[in-house]
Structures are given as C-alpha cells and as structure tokens.
Amino acid sequence: MNKQKAVLFLESSKNMGGQEWQLLQQMQALQQEGYLCVLLCAEQGLIAAHAQARQLTTITLPFRNSAHLPTMRGILQAIKHYQPTACVCHSGHDANNLSIACLWLRQRPKIIRSRTYYTNDKKKSWQSVLPLDVVMVPSQFMQAQIQKQFPSKRVEVVYPGVDFAKLDGQHDAVLPEDLQQWLAARPEAEVIIQVGMFRREKGHHIVLAAMAKLLERHPKLVLILAGGGKKQPLLEQIAQLGLSDKVWLGELSAVAPALRRAQLLVMPSLLEPLGMVQIEALGLGVPVIVSNVGGIPETVQHQQTGLIVSEATPVAWAEAMDYGLTHPQEMQRLAAAGQTQVRQQFSPQFNTQRLLQLLAE
C-alpha cells in the first residue's frame, strides 16, 4: 500500500513523438510536485528506456488491442498497488483497456484521456458508456471538435508545455554539414524555413508555388524544408518550378539553429490541431507567418505577434512573405512580443498547473 499520491500514465505507442515527450515532461513535473508517477507502456515501446533514464517507475504491459485481458489485468494490479489519484491515457486502445478494467473496481481513480488529434465528428458511442471523467485537449479548436465526439463528457483545454530551456540550450548546436555548405555557398541569401512532416496538409506545395512568384522581387531568396516523410512529390514540384537550386530539403536533429538562421518561419498548414513549431520559433524570437486554421490562431495574433494568412493560395502567401521580407524591423517587433507571450502561455510550469487543477477537482 503506497500512501504517496500517485498518477498512472498509459502509453502503448512503440515510437517516440511529441505526445510521448510531453508525457515524460508531465510525469517529471508532477513528481516535483510530490506525486509518484508510474508509466504503463508497451513491452517494445521506446518510451520505456527514456522513462527509466529519467528514473521514472515503469511497468511494461502487452497492449495488444482495445480489450486485451492480460493488459487489463496488469492495469488492475497497478491500480490496486499504487491506488492512484488519477490515470492519464492517450490512445483509444489505452482508454478502452483502462476504462473496462475500472469497471471491476468499487472505487476507481479519475480517468483523464488526452486527445491531440481528431479525424471526424462521429460520436464515440462506445466510450460514452465507459467511465471517463475528463478529455484533455491542446487547444480551444480541439475542444470544440472533441466535444462533438464526446457530448456527455467534460472536455478541458490544457496547452502543452514547451521546453524552451532545451531550445535555448541548442544555441551552439550545429547545422547538418550539407546544410552548412549549402548556406555558405549563398552568403547573402534571404532564408525562409518551414518545419514539419512532408504531408499534403502541411502546405509545402503552397509555399513552393509562392516562392516561385517571389523570386523576381527576391532573387536571393532560399527555402529550407525540414522534416521527414514523402519527399518525392515535393522534389517533383521543386523541379517543375525550377527551384532546385533554391530549396534545401532534409531532416534536422536540432531545430533551433536552423530557426535562428532564418528571417521567417512559414507555416501554411491546411489542418492543425495546435501546431508546435510556430510556438518554438516565437519562443526563440523568430518572426512567423502562419495559416488561419485549427488551433494556430490561439498561438499567434495577427499583426501583434506575427502574420496570419487566411487564404490557402500561393498569391496570398507570396504577398505575406514579401511583406515579411521587406519589413524586417516590424517582423522582429512582432516576434519579440510573441516571444513574451508563448513563453508564458506554453511554459511547462503553466502546463503543470493545469494538470494539478484537473487532478485536484
């Protein structure tokens, strides 16, 4: 029997992404507030090693599907042993295993489900009959969407905590050698950067088409496309537009050095629950131009902390990028205001306080 306040975190993903890193950050922050945080994760999950390196208590479970008896048995054992105040989970599989397991308990912990994405507005009728106390989302935009799926459940906004200290610590990190050489060969270049997975909804095709329109006014303009995923469609568009000498495309192990090298970060997303890179850029004082979709306007205020483009067209983006490049002092002023805002709104400390509120209610 453990008298220390405890919180169980469930994560069945085998890979590491933004959600997994956020979870570890939250666990460490809650432990500093006096909670015992325990991670229940997949046997082959990468997160287990990272959690153990942070000296976080870790239990591995099979996590085969949404109603897996050995997994539910392991969850029940952990709940009975640690008697947690709450359990926090992310995926639907994790939520189902947890909720079904808790049906066997006379007194259950608070169940908090984190949702960082949505696919449609279809009601989650199955989960509506399962115990679930709070759905935690990263933006007001997501709150409106997820409430449609969980009409009978409480949906709360908890903005993610961004590790700005880590970004600051990357000040002396170096760019990839090929990117260093590419930029060195263009010493007077005007540099624009876009960071994100190479997927259609990220809008790379819009920025490329806009860039082709800008070259007459900005012949020294270059573009860094940093990310992973399907490169071929982008490479084909780059070749068709005659931009092969103007675009660097690849992955970065540390984003801060590339952001600091750029005059502008562009984020022409067509779909974005919140977005993180524009927050990181503003946190470093880098000017941003973003699209008016999803949760992005909750992070950038038009003509106050950055520029927002409402039309997803190359013409509209070319105009915004041209303004940003020809008004550097104004853009730096906006970025400075944005830096102050995001470092408060998306601080790990603010994220922790919101979590503590949910646990105490």
C-alpha positions as CSV (number, residue, x, y, z in Angstrom):
1,M,0.0,0.0,0.0
2,N,1.5,3.3,-1.1
3,K,0.4,6.5,0.8
4,Q,2.1,8.9,-1.6
5,K,-0.3,10.5,-4.1
6,A,0.2,8.6,-7.4
7,V,-0.8,9.1,-11.0
8,L,-0.6,6.3,-13.6
9,F,0.2,7.2,-17.2
10,L,-0.6,4.8,-20.0
11,E,1.2,4.9,-23.4
12,S,1.0,1.9,-25.8
13,S,2.8,3.6,-28.7
14,K,6.1,1.8,-29.7
15,N,7.5,5.1,-31.2
16,M,8.6,8.4,-29.8
17,G,6.8,11.6,-30.9
18,G,5.6,14.8,-29.5
19,Q,2.9,13.2,-27.3
20,E,5.4,10.8,-25.8
21,W,7.9,13.5,-25.0
22,Q,5.2,15.6,-23.5
23,L,4.1,12.7,-21.3
24,L,7.6,12.3,-19.9
25,Q,7.8,16.0,-19.2
26,Q,4.5,15.9,-17.4
27,M,5.5,13.0,-15.3
28,Q,8.7,14.6,-14.2
29,A,6.9,17.9,-13.4
30,L,4.2,16.1,-11.3
31,Q,6.9,14.2,-9.4
32,Q,8.5,17.5,-8.5
33,E,5.1,18.5,-7.1
34,G,5.1,15.4,-4.8
35,Y,3.3,12.9,-6.9
36,L,4.5,9.4,-7.6
37,C,4.2,8.9,-11.4
38,V,4.1,5.4,-12.9
39,L,4.3,4.7,-16.6
40,L,2.4,1.7,-18.0
41,C,3.8,1.2,-21.5
42,A,4.2,-1.4,-24.3
43,E,6.8,-4.0,-23.9
44,Q,8.6,-2.9,-27.1
45,G,8.0,0.8,-26.7
46,L,10.9,3.2,-27.0
47,I,9.4,5.3,-24.2
48,A,10.3,2.7,-21.6
49,A,14.0,3.4,-21.9
50,H,13.6,7.1,-21.8
51,A,11.4,6.9,-18.8
52,Q,13.9,4.7,-16.9
53,A,16.7,7.1,-17.8
54,R,14.7,9.8,-16.0
55,Q,14.3,7.4,-13.1
56,L,10.6,7.1,-13.6
57,T,8.8,4.0,-12.4
58,T,7.9,1.9,-15.4
59,I,5.7,-1.2,-15.9
60,T,5.5,-2.9,-19.3
61,L,2.3,-4.5,-20.5
62,P,1.3,-6.2,-23.8
63,F,-1.2,-3.6,-25.1
64,R,-2.4,-5.8,-27.9
65,N,-5.9,-4.3,-28.6
66,S,-8.8,-2.3,-27.1
67,A,-10.0,-5.1,-24.8
68,H,-6.9,-7.2,-24.0
69,L,-7.4,-9.3,-20.9
70,P,-3.7,-9.5,-19.9
71,T,-3.3,-5.8,-20.3
72,M,-6.4,-5.1,-18.2
73,R,-5.2,-7.5,-15.6
74,G,-1.9,-5.6,-15.4
75,I,-3.7,-2.2,-15.2
76,L,-5.9,-3.5,-12.3
77,Q,-2.8,-4.8,-10.4
78,A,-1.1,-1.4,-10.8
79,I,-4.2,0.5,-9.6
80,K,-4.7,-1.8,-6.6
81,H,-1.0,-1.4,-5.7
82,Y,-0.5,2.3,-6.2
83,Q,-4.1,3.5,-5.5
84,P,-3.6,6.4,-7.9
85,T,-5.5,9.7,-7.7
86,A,-5.9,9.6,-11.5
87,C,-4.9,7.7,-14.6
88,V,-3.9,9.6,-17.8
89,C,-4.1,7.9,-21.2
90,H,-3.8,9.0,-24.8
91,S,-4.9,6.4,-27.5
92,G,-8.3,4.9,-27.8
93,H,-6.9,1.4,-27.1
94,D,-5.4,2.6,-23.9
95,A,-8.6,4.4,-22.9
96,N,-10.7,1.3,-23.5
97,N,-8.4,-1.0,-21.6
98,L,-8.3,1.4,-18.7
99,S,-12.0,2.1,-18.6
100,I,-13.0,-1.6,-18.9
101,A,-10.5,-2.5,-16.2
102,C,-12.0,0.1,-13.9
103,L,-15.5,-1.4,-14.3
104,W,-14.2,-4.1,-11.9
105,L,-13.4,-1.6,-9.2
106,R,-15.8,-0.3,-6.5
107,Q,-13.7,2.9,-6.2
108,R,-11.8,3.9,-9.3
109,P,-9.3,6.7,-9.9
110,K,-10.1,9.7,-12.0
111,I,-9.7,8.9,-15.7
112,I,-8.2,11.6,-17.9
113,R,-7.9,11.0,-21.6
114,S,-5.6,13.1,-23.7
115,R,-6.6,13.8,-27.3
116,T,-4.2,15.6,-29.6
117,Y,-5.9,14.9,-32.9
118,Y,-9.3,14.3,-34.5
119,T,-10.4,12.7,-37.7
120,N,-14.2,13.3,-37.8
121,D,-17.2,14.5,-35.7
122,K,-18.6,11.0,-35.2
123,K,-19.8,10.4,-31.7
124,K,-17.8,7.9,-29.7
125,S,-20.9,6.0,-28.5
126,W,-19.0,3.0,-27.1
127,Q,-16.8,5.2,-25.0
128,S,-19.7,7.3,-23.8
129,V,-20.9,4.4,-21.6
130,L,-17.4,3.7,-20.2
131,P,-16.0,5.6,-17.2
132,L,-14.2,8.7,-18.4
133,D,-14.0,11.9,-16.3
134,V,-12.1,14.4,-18.5
135,V,-10.9,14.6,-22.1
136,M,-7.8,16.8,-22.2
137,V,-7.1,18.6,-25.4
138,P,-4.3,21.1,-26.5
139,S,-6.4,23.9,-27.9
140,Q,-9.9,25.6,-27.9
141,F,-10.3,24.5,-31.5
142,M,-9.8,20.9,-30.5
143,Q,-12.2,21.4,-27.5
144,A,-15.0,22.3,-29.9
145,Q,-14.2,19.3,-32.2
146,I,-13.8,16.7,-29.5
147,Q,-16.9,17.8,-27.6
148,K,-18.9,16.7,-30.6
149,Q,-17.4,13.2,-30.3
150,F,-17.9,13.1,-26.5
151,P,-21.1,15.1,-25.9
152,S,-21.6,13.7,-22.5
153,K,-18.0,14.2,-21.3
154,R,-16.1,17.1,-19.9
155,V,-13.5,18.5,-22.3
156,E,-10.8,20.7,-21.0
157,V,-8.0,22.7,-22.7
158,V,-4.5,22.1,-21.4
159,Y,-2.0,23.9,-23.5
160,P,1.2,21.8,-24.0
161,G,4.3,22.8,-22.2
162,V,7.3,23.6,-24.5
163,D,10.8,23.0,-23.2
164,F,12.1,26.4,-24.0
165,A,15.2,25.8,-21.8
166,K,16.1,22.9,-24.2
167,L,15.7,25.2,-27.2
168,D,17.9,27.8,-25.5
169,G,20.5,25.1,-24.8
170,Q,20.7,24.3,-28.6
171,H,22.2,27.8,-29.2
172,D,25.6,26.3,-30.0
173,A,24.3,23.2,-31.8
174,V,25.5,22.9,-35.4
175,L,23.5,22.5,-38.6
176,P,23.9,19.4,-40.7
177,E,27.1,19.6,-42.7
178,D,25.4,19.6,-46.1
179,L,23.1,22.4,-44.9
180,Q,26.0,24.4,-43.6
181,Q,27.8,24.1,-47.0
182,W,24.6,24.9,-48.9
183,L,24.1,28.1,-46.9
184,A,27.8,29.0,-47.1
185,A,27.5,29.0,-50.9
186,R,24.7,31.5,-50.5
187,P,26.1,34.1,-48.0
188,E,23.7,36.8,-48.9
189,A,20.6,34.7,-49.0
190,E,17.2,35.6,-47.6
191,V,16.3,32.4,-45.7
192,I,12.8,31.2,-45.1
193,I,12.2,28.0,-43.3
194,Q,9.3,25.5,-42.9
195,V,9.5,22.7,-40.4
196,G,7.1,19.7,-40.5
197,M,6.3,16.3,-41.8
198,F,6.1,16.1,-45.6
199,R,2.4,15.6,-45.8
200,R,-0.1,17.4,-48.0
201,E,-1.9,19.1,-45.1
202,K,1.3,20.9,-44.1
203,G,1.0,23.0,-47.2
204,H,4.6,22.8,-48.5
205,H,3.2,22.9,-52.1
206,I,1.7,26.4,-51.3
207,V,4.9,27.8,-50.1
208,L,6.9,26.4,-53.1
209,A,4.4,28.0,-55.5
210,A,4.5,31.2,-53.6
211,M,8.3,31.2,-53.6
212,A,8.4,30.8,-57.4
213,K,6.3,34.0,-57.6
214,L,8.7,35.9,-55.3
215,L,12.0,35.3,-57.0
216,E,11.7,38.3,-59.3
217,R,11.5,40.6,-56.3
218,H,13.7,38.5,-54.1
219,P,16.3,36.8,-56.3
220,K,18.4,35.7,-53.3
221,L,15.5,34.0,-51.6
222,V,16.1,30.4,-50.4
223,L,13.9,27.9,-48.6
224,I,14.7,25.3,-46.0
225,L,12.2,22.5,-45.8
226,A,13.0,20.5,-42.7
227,G,11.1,17.3,-42.0
228,G,10.6,13.7,-42.8
229,G,8.1,11.7,-44.8
230,K,7.3,11.5,-48.5
231,K,9.9,13.6,-50.4
232,Q,9.1,12.6,-53.9
233,P,6.0,14.8,-54.6
234,L,7.9,17.8,-53.2
235,L,11.1,17.1,-55.3
236,E,8.9,16.8,-58.4
237,Q,7.3,20.2,-57.7
238,I,10.6,21.8,-56.9
239,A,12.0,20.6,-60.3
240,Q,8.8,21.7,-62.2
241,L,9.1,25.2,-60.7
242,G,12.8,25.4,-61.4
243,L,13.7,25.8,-57.7
244,S,16.2,23.0,-57.4
245,D,19.0,25.5,-56.5
246,K,16.8,27.4,-54.1
247,V,15.4,24.7,-51.8
248,W,17.2,22.5,-49.2
249,L,15.2,19.5,-48.1
250,G,16.1,17.2,-45.3
251,E,15.9,16.4,-41.6
252,L,17.3,18.2,-38.6
253,S,18.3,16.7,-35.3
254,A,18.0,20.1,-33.6
255,V,15.7,22.7,-35.0
256,A,16.8,25.8,-33.0
257,P,20.0,26.6,-35.1
258,A,18.0,26.4,-38.3
259,L,15.2,28.6,-37.0
260,R,17.7,31.2,-35.8
261,R,19.3,31.3,-39.3
262,A,16.0,32.2,-41.0
263,Q,14.4,35.5,-41.5
264,L,11.0,34.0,-41.4
265,L,9.3,30.7,-40.4
266,V,6.3,29.9,-42.6
267,M,3.5,27.5,-41.5
268,P,0.9,27.2,-44.3
269,S,-0.9,24.2,-42.7
270,L,-4.3,23.2,-44.1
271,L,-5.1,21.3,-40.9
272,E,-3.5,21.8,-37.5
273,P,-5.0,21.0,-34.0
274,L,-2.5,23.4,-32.5
275,G,1.0,23.2,-34.0
276,M,4.3,23.4,-32.2
277,V,7.0,24.8,-34.5
278,Q,5.5,28.3,-34.6
279,I,5.5,28.3,-30.8
280,E,9.1,27.2,-30.8
281,A,10.1,29.8,-33.4
282,L,8.4,32.6,-31.5
283,G,10.0,31.3,-28.3
284,L,13.3,31.9,-30.0
285,G,12.3,35.4,-31.3
286,V,12.0,34.3,-34.9
287,P,9.3,36.0,-37.0
288,V,6.4,33.8,-38.1
289,I,3.8,33.7,-40.8
290,V,1.0,31.1,-40.3
291,S,-2.3,30.0,-41.7
292,N,-5.6,30.7,-40.2
293,V,-6.7,27.1,-39.4
294,G,-7.3,24.9,-36.4
295,G,-5.6,26.0,-33.2
296,I,-2.9,28.1,-34.8
297,P,-4.7,31.5,-34.2
298,E,-4.5,30.6,-30.5
299,T,-0.7,30.8,-30.7
300,V,-0.2,33.8,-33.0
301,Q,-2.2,37.1,-33.1
302,H,-2.3,38.8,-36.5
303,Q,-0.1,41.9,-36.6
304,Q,0.5,41.6,-32.9
305,T,2.9,38.7,-32.6
306,G,3.1,37.5,-36.3
307,L,1.2,37.4,-39.5
308,I,-1.8,35.2,-40.3
309,V,-2.7,34.3,-43.9
310,S,-6.4,33.4,-44.3
311,E,-6.3,32.2,-47.9
312,A,-4.5,29.0,-48.8
313,T,-3.3,30.3,-52.1
314,P,0.2,30.9,-53.5
315,V,-0.8,34.6,-54.3
316,A,-1.8,35.3,-50.7
317,W,1.3,33.6,-49.3
318,A,3.6,35.4,-51.7
319,E,2.2,38.7,-50.6
320,A,2.6,37.9,-46.9
321,M,6.1,36.5,-47.4
322,D,7.1,39.6,-49.4
323,Y,5.8,41.9,-46.6
324,G,7.7,39.9,-44.1
325,L,11.0,40.1,-46.0
326,T,10.6,43.8,-46.8
327,H,9.7,44.8,-43.2
328,P,12.3,43.1,-41.1
329,Q,12.2,45.6,-38.2
330,E,8.4,45.3,-37.9
331,M,8.6,41.5,-38.0
332,Q,11.2,41.5,-35.3
333,R,9.0,43.7,-33.2
334,L,6.1,41.2,-33.6
335,A,8.4,38.3,-32.8
336,A,9.6,39.9,-29.6
337,A,6.0,40.4,-28.5
338,G,5.3,36.8,-29.4
339,Q,8.3,35.5,-27.5
340,T,7.0,37.0,-24.3
341,Q,3.5,35.6,-24.9
342,V,4.4,32.0,-25.8
343,R,7.0,31.6,-23.1
344,Q,4.2,32.2,-20.6
345,Q,1.2,30.6,-22.4
346,F,3.1,27.4,-23.3
347,S,5.5,27.1,-20.4
348,P,6.0,23.7,-18.7
349,Q,5.1,25.4,-15.4
350,F,1.7,26.6,-16.8
351,N,1.0,23.1,-18.2
352,T,1.8,21.5,-14.8
353,Q,-0.5,23.9,-13.0
354,R,-3.4,23.0,-15.3
355,L,-2.7,19.3,-14.7
356,L,-2.7,19.9,-11.0
357,Q,-6.1,21.6,-11.3
358,L,-7.6,18.7,-13.1
359,L,-6.2,16.2,-10.5
360,A,-7.5,18.3,-7.6
361,E,-11.0,18.8,-8.9
